[in-house]
Amino acid sequence: MTRISRMLRGAALAAGTLALGAALLAGSGPATPARAAGKHKIFLSMSFIGNDWQAEAANMVKAMALHKSLADKVDLQVQVAGPNAQRQIQQINAMVQAGAEAIVVFPISPTALNQVVKNACDKGVLVFAYDAEITEPCAYNVHIDQTEAGRVTAEWLAKKLNGKGNIVVVTGVPGTSVDNLRTAAAKEVFAKYPDIHVVGEAVGMWSQAVARTELSKILATRTWDDIDGLWMQVGCYTANAMQLEAGKKPEQLLPCAGEGANGGRIQMLPVGTEVEGASSPYAPLGAPRISYASPPYSGALALKLAVQKLEGKDVPKKVILPLPIVTNDTVKLCDQGTWEEMKNGCNAFKPSIVPNPGWFASIFSEQTPEIGLNAALVGQPEL
């Protein structure tokens, strides 16, 4: 078994991910003629699903399709290729053959799909990529500035360490534009600081479970006392939990630049903050953090834009979403997780509302009022 294969297997064991994956695929087979009558046939093409973000993003796409504004317009079908570009190419070809009018896709590679995407465009099929990018000019892209995400978080960590120290780097899913751009930008920042040393690096597959496995390997040859900071695309929540397990006190937790998982944001709250449902390590720890995320609503927005384009409206070829950045100074607890609360700036959810600490909290966008907390949790739209 290859190293990547082992990671994929570990990712699949992440708590709740398999259940979510099964849920997002439910009902994704061929639509009946009655159901499809008068609707736009749109496919969701997913690649890797072995982490919380992908399942949540798929929930939000499905919720958008179910919203009253789109339910009578969209026949959505879901296919999963896994981390295999050739299989995704084959599936996209099949989608075109099956009469797709639009394909919303999380591409496993920014370039490997270019020819099949061009072929689809030539046949009049719209292709909208979300989060990760497709470089074929006919494709539409909806994502954050991934280079900015890598740069800003690395600069935060370098400043937090006063420009010196040993750090551990945990990256994402290899080959995706998301991982390539974030990692390259972060390493470019660290290269400016000769006294910052990367003493451990691992591929984390955007999975809390894989992050734990890979950190355990690194810690087999060193201790937490040998490390001064962490830059992790996903895994700060898990890293904090592991430090507590090793006997560190909350005030001794290492600064971590990483993802927007809800567990990590709850840990950012000051020690002693009363939070319903909290219990260690999913609890306020005052952990030093900068938290960012690719918003999981990006796929839902891509679907909404695809429908607008099919209806003849003008849609930009590239939509750059705001980069959600949360620090210890700006983390704000949601009371109920309502649309109005999120609009007013809350960005972390009580464990009593969101039991899964790996769930991503950056779900609010004024561009997608059709979807909110229930969309991200269970794939149901706002009323």
Secondary structure, DSSP 8 states (H G I E B T S, - for coil): --HHHHHHHHHHTSTTHHHHHHHHHTT-S---HHHHTTSEEEEEEE----SHHHHHHHHHHHHHHHSTTTTTTEEEEEEE--S-HHHHHHHHHHHHHTT-SEEEE--S-SSTTHHHHHHHHHTT-EEEEESS---STTSEEEE--HHHHHHHHHHHHHHHTTT-EEEEEEE-STTSHHHHHHHHHHHHHHTT-TTEEEEEEEE-TT-HHHHHHHHHHHTTSS-GGG--EEEESS-HHHHHHHHHHTT--GGG---EEE--BHHHHHHHS-TT---TT-BTTBS-----EEEE---TTHHHHHHHHHHHHHTT----SEEE----EEETTT--EESS--HHHHHTT--EE-TTT---TTSB-----TT-TT--HHHHHHS----
